[in-house]
Amino acid sequence: MATVGFLGLGIMGHAMAANLVKAGFDVTVWNRTASKCATLVAAGAKQAATPREVAESCDITIAMLADPAASREACFGKDGVLAGLAQGRGYIDMSTVDDDTAREIAEAVTAKGARFLEAPVSGTKKPAEDGTLVILAGGDRSLYDEAGPLFDKLGKKRVFLGNVGQGARMKLVVNMIMGQMMVALSEGLALGLKGDLDGEQILDVLEAGAMACPIFKGKGPMLLRGDATTSFPLKHMQKDLRLAVALSEQLGQSLQGGSTANEIFKRANIAGHGDADIAAVYRVVQ
């Protein structure tokens, strides 16, 4: 069984690493705030002081980090992954980044004779805890196949999309659609409530028709309760929308709805809701 490194123990990463430890894998963890490793170490994981130490000691190293800057730092920084990778070792970045960042990391990793796979995920805190994420991979096919047993403990579905960059693009498309759905739900509820409709009845009607979907079912009651307990931080959704808008500029594709959703999430982030759940976008829509 491969030895596994895991970098980044935020809301998603901690749950994912915990599932690998629970499944019996030999896991070494690292986090910028070292205290976040404690519960995983108590469960059987090892702890390393730097990403370099993780990459030096593990067959496959996985990263789940906040944004492109964090991914670059973990790879290229002092005592980063790149310094520790040996010939044939695998590096899998499951962070949500832009396709240029994914390709930049891939080129550096393969130049060292190691293998790279991007594998961003669709899903938030609960799917991460339950091991029901959707994994969107691109890059080295042999590493994808080798990592299959790991992915199967983390997700309910995995898709190989081809070259590095395609996984990043798929994730941005998915999250851009999700961001617009959250804005639509927020505006619909706000309008309905101002029109003296009952919020629960609005959600019941949505659930009974063609627009029934898990995100409306899960987030709708949160909006009505004013609950923004974090499973997907709003600031990360705004980052994903921003990257999707940048991709649209690069590809020459009009993105009017996505651009508008980005501005609404940006306003919510500026208003101080960045660490709250994406449900907090309702607070600036109302």
C-alpha positions as CSV (number, residue, x, y, z in Angstrom):
1,M,0.0,0.0,0.0
2,A,1.4,3.4,-1.0
3,T,2.5,5.9,1.6
4,V,0.4,9.1,1.4
5,G,1.2,12.7,2.2
6,F,-1.5,15.2,2.8
7,L,-0.9,19.0,2.7
8,G,-3.6,21.4,3.9
9,L,-6.0,20.6,6.7
10,G,-8.8,23.1,6.3
11,I,-12.5,22.3,6.2
12,M,-12.1,20.0,3.2
13,G,-8.5,18.7,3.7
14,H,-9.0,17.6,7.3
15,A,-12.0,15.6,6.5
16,M,-10.3,14.0,3.4
17,A,-7.1,13.1,5.3
18,A,-9.2,11.7,8.1
19,N,-10.9,9.3,5.7
20,L,-7.6,8.1,4.4
21,V,-6.3,7.5,7.9
22,K,-9.6,5.7,8.8
23,A,-9.2,3.5,5.7
24,G,-5.8,2.3,6.9
25,F,-3.4,4.2,4.7
26,D,0.0,5.2,6.0
27,V,-0.6,9.0,6.1
28,T,1.8,11.9,6.8
29,V,0.2,15.3,7.3
30,W,1.3,18.9,7.1
31,N,-0.5,22.2,7.7
32,R,0.7,25.7,7.9
33,T,-0.9,26.0,11.4
34,A,0.7,22.9,12.8
35,S,-1.9,22.5,15.7
36,K,-4.5,21.4,13.1
37,C,-2.6,18.1,12.7
38,A,-3.2,17.0,16.3
39,T,-6.5,15.1,15.9
40,L,-5.2,13.3,12.8
41,V,-1.9,12.3,14.6
42,A,-4.0,11.0,17.5
43,A,-5.9,8.9,15.0
44,G,-2.7,7.4,13.6
45,A,-1.2,9.8,11.1
46,K,2.4,11.1,11.2
47,Q,3.2,14.8,11.1
48,A,5.9,16.5,9.1
49,A,7.4,20.0,9.6
50,T,7.4,21.0,5.9
51,P,5.9,20.0,2.6
52,R,9.4,19.0,1.5
53,E,9.5,16.4,4.3
54,V,6.1,15.0,3.3
55,A,7.2,14.7,-0.4
56,E,10.5,13.1,0.6
57,S,8.8,10.4,2.7
58,C,5.7,9.5,0.7
59,D,5.0,7.7,-2.5
60,I,2.1,10.1,-3.3
61,T,1.6,13.5,-1.9
62,I,-1.8,15.2,-2.0
63,A,-2.4,18.9,-1.6
64,M,-5.8,20.6,-0.7
65,L,-5.1,24.3,-0.4
66,A,-7.0,27.5,-0.5
67,D,-6.1,29.1,-3.8
68,P,-3.5,29.4,-6.5
69,A,-1.1,31.4,-4.3
70,A,-1.2,28.7,-1.6
71,S,-0.7,26.0,-4.2
72,R,2.4,27.7,-5.7
73,E,3.9,28.4,-2.3
74,A,3.5,24.7,-1.2
75,C,5.1,23.6,-4.4
76,F,7.8,26.2,-5.1
77,G,8.4,27.8,-1.7
78,K,11.4,27.2,0.6
79,D,11.1,23.6,1.8
80,G,8.3,23.0,-0.7
81,V,7.1,19.9,-2.4
82,L,9.3,20.3,-5.4
83,A,12.5,20.2,-3.3
84,G,11.4,16.8,-1.9
85,L,10.1,15.0,-4.9
86,A,12.2,12.1,-6.3
87,Q,12.0,10.2,-9.6
88,G,8.7,8.5,-10.1
89,R,7.0,9.9,-7.0
90,G,3.5,11.3,-7.4
91,Y,2.1,14.8,-6.6
92,I,-1.7,15.4,-6.7
93,D,-3.0,18.9,-6.3
94,M,-6.7,18.7,-5.4
95,S,-7.0,22.5,-4.8
96,T,-9.2,24.7,-7.0
97,V,-6.8,26.7,-9.1
98,D,-6.7,28.2,-12.6
99,D,-5.5,26.1,-15.5
100,D,-2.3,28.1,-15.9
101,T,-1.3,27.4,-12.3
102,A,-2.0,23.7,-12.7
103,R,0.2,23.6,-15.8
104,E,3.0,25.6,-14.2
105,I,3.2,23.1,-11.3
106,A,2.9,20.1,-13.6
107,E,5.8,21.3,-15.8
108,A,8.0,21.7,-12.7
109,V,7.1,18.4,-11.2
110,T,7.6,16.4,-14.5
111,A,10.9,18.2,-15.0
112,K,12.1,16.5,-11.9
113,G,11.1,13.1,-13.2
114,A,8.1,12.9,-10.9
115,R,4.4,12.6,-11.9
116,F,1.7,15.2,-11.5
117,L,-2.1,15.0,-11.4
118,E,-4.6,17.8,-10.8
119,A,-7.7,16.6,-9.1
120,P,-10.0,19.3,-7.9
121,V,-13.2,18.2,-6.3
122,S,-16.9,19.0,-6.6
123,G,-18.5,19.0,-3.1
124,T,-18.3,20.7,0.2
125,K,-17.8,19.8,3.9
126,K,-20.4,17.1,4.2
127,P,-19.4,15.2,1.1
128,A,-15.8,15.5,2.1
129,E,-16.7,14.0,5.5
130,D,-18.8,11.2,3.9
131,G,-16.3,10.4,1.2
132,T,-18.8,11.3,-1.6
133,L,-16.9,14.0,-3.5
134,V,-16.7,14.1,-7.3
135,I,-13.0,14.1,-8.4
136,L,-12.1,15.9,-11.6
137,A,-8.6,14.7,-12.7
138,G,-6.2,15.6,-15.4
139,G,-2.5,14.8,-16.0
140,D,-0.5,11.6,-15.6
141,R,-2.8,8.6,-16.3
142,S,-0.5,6.2,-14.5
143,L,-0.8,8.3,-11.3
144,Y,-4.5,8.5,-11.7
145,D,-4.7,4.7,-11.9
146,E,-2.3,4.3,-9.0
147,A,-4.3,6.8,-6.8
148,G,-7.6,5.0,-7.6
149,P,-7.8,3.3,-4.2
150,L,-7.2,6.7,-2.5
151,F,-9.8,8.5,-4.6
152,D,-12.3,5.8,-4.0
153,K,-12.1,6.5,-0.2
154,L,-12.5,10.3,-0.9
155,G,-15.2,10.3,-3.6
156,K,-18.3,8.6,-5.0
157,K,-17.2,9.4,-8.6
158,R,-14.0,10.2,-10.4
159,V,-13.5,11.4,-13.9
160,F,-10.2,11.5,-15.9
161,L,-10.4,14.5,-18.2
162,G,-7.1,14.3,-20.1
163,N,-4.4,16.9,-20.0
164,V,-3.5,19.1,-17.1
165,G,-5.7,22.1,-17.0
166,Q,-8.9,20.3,-18.0
167,G,-9.7,19.4,-14.4
168,A,-9.2,23.0,-13.3
169,R,-11.5,24.2,-16.1
170,M,-14.2,21.7,-15.2
171,K,-14.2,22.7,-11.6
172,L,-14.5,26.4,-12.5
173,V,-17.4,25.7,-14.8
174,V,-19.2,23.7,-12.0
175,N,-18.6,26.3,-9.3
176,M,-19.6,29.2,-11.6
177,I,-22.9,27.5,-12.2
178,M,-23.3,26.9,-8.4
179,G,-22.5,30.5,-7.7
180,Q,-25.2,31.7,-10.0
181,M,-27.7,29.2,-8.5
182,M,-27.0,30.6,-5.1
183,V,-27.7,34.1,-6.3
184,A,-30.9,33.0,-8.1
185,L,-32.1,31.3,-4.9
186,S,-31.3,34.3,-2.8
187,E,-33.0,36.7,-5.1
188,G,-36.1,34.4,-5.5
189,L,-36.5,34.1,-1.7
190,A,-35.9,37.8,-1.1
191,L,-38.5,38.7,-3.7
192,G,-41.0,36.1,-2.5
193,L,-40.8,37.1,1.1
194,K,-41.2,40.8,0.3
195,G,-44.3,39.7,-1.7
196,D,-45.7,38.1,1.5
197,L,-45.1,34.6,0.3
198,D,-44.1,31.9,2.8
199,G,-40.4,30.9,2.4
200,E,-41.0,27.3,3.2
201,Q,-43.7,27.1,0.6
202,I,-41.4,28.6,-2.0
203,L,-38.8,25.9,-1.2
204,D,-41.6,23.2,-1.4
205,V,-42.7,24.4,-4.8
206,L,-39.1,24.4,-6.1
207,E,-38.6,20.9,-4.7
208,A,-41.7,19.6,-6.5
209,G,-40.8,20.9,-9.9
210,A,-38.1,20.8,-12.5
211,M,-35.7,23.0,-10.5
212,A,-35.5,20.5,-7.6
213,C,-31.8,20.0,-6.7
214,P,-29.6,19.2,-3.7
215,I,-28.2,22.7,-3.4
216,F,-31.6,24.4,-3.2
217,K,-32.7,21.7,-0.7
218,G,-29.6,22.1,1.4
219,K,-29.1,25.8,1.3
220,G,-32.7,27.1,1.1
221,P,-33.5,26.4,4.8
222,M,-30.2,27.9,5.8
223,L,-31.1,31.1,4.0
224,L,-34.5,31.3,5.7
225,R,-32.9,30.7,9.2
226,G,-30.1,33.1,8.6
227,D,-27.7,30.3,9.1
228,A,-24.3,30.6,7.5
229,T,-22.4,27.8,9.4
230,T,-19.5,27.2,7.1
231,S,-19.2,24.2,4.8
232,F,-18.0,26.1,1.8
233,P,-16.5,29.5,2.7
234,L,-17.9,32.4,0.7
235,K,-14.5,33.8,0.0
236,H,-13.5,30.6,-1.8
237,M,-16.6,30.7,-4.0
238,Q,-15.8,34.3,-4.9
239,K,-12.2,33.2,-5.8
240,D,-13.6,30.5,-8.0
241,L,-16.0,32.9,-9.7
242,R,-13.1,35.3,-10.3
243,L,-11.1,32.6,-11.9
244,A,-14.0,31.6,-14.1
245,V,-14.4,35.2,-15.3
246,A,-10.6,35.3,-16.0
247,L,-10.9,32.0,-18.0
248,S,-13.8,33.5,-20.0
249,E,-11.6,36.5,-20.9
250,Q,-8.8,34.1,-22.0
251,L,-11.2,32.0,-24.1
252,G,-13.3,34.8,-25.5
253,Q,-16.5,33.6,-24.0
254,S,-19.2,36.0,-22.8
255,L,-20.1,35.4,-19.2
256,Q,-22.7,37.9,-18.2
257,G,-24.4,35.8,-15.5
258,G,-21.1,34.5,-14.0
259,S,-19.6,38.0,-14.0
260,T,-22.7,39.3,-12.2
261,A,-22.5,36.5,-9.6
262,N,-18.9,37.3,-9.1
263,E,-19.7,40.9,-8.3
264,I,-22.4,39.9,-5.8
265,F,-20.1,37.5,-4.0
266,K,-17.4,40.1,-4.1
267,R,-19.7,42.5,-2.4
268,A,-20.5,39.9,0.3
269,N,-16.8,39.3,0.8
270,I,-16.0,43.0,1.2
271,A,-18.9,43.3,3.6
272,G,-17.2,40.8,5.9
273,H,-18.9,37.5,5.1
274,G,-15.9,35.8,3.5
275,D,-15.4,33.2,6.2
276,A,-19.1,32.4,6.5
277,D,-20.8,29.9,4.2
278,I,-21.8,30.7,0.7
279,A,-25.4,31.0,2.1
280,A,-24.3,34.4,3.5
281,V,-24.6,35.8,0.0
282,Y,-28.3,36.1,0.9
283,R,-27.4,38.8,3.4
284,V,-26.3,41.3,0.7
285,V,-29.1,40.3,-1.7
286,Q,-31.9,41.0,0.8
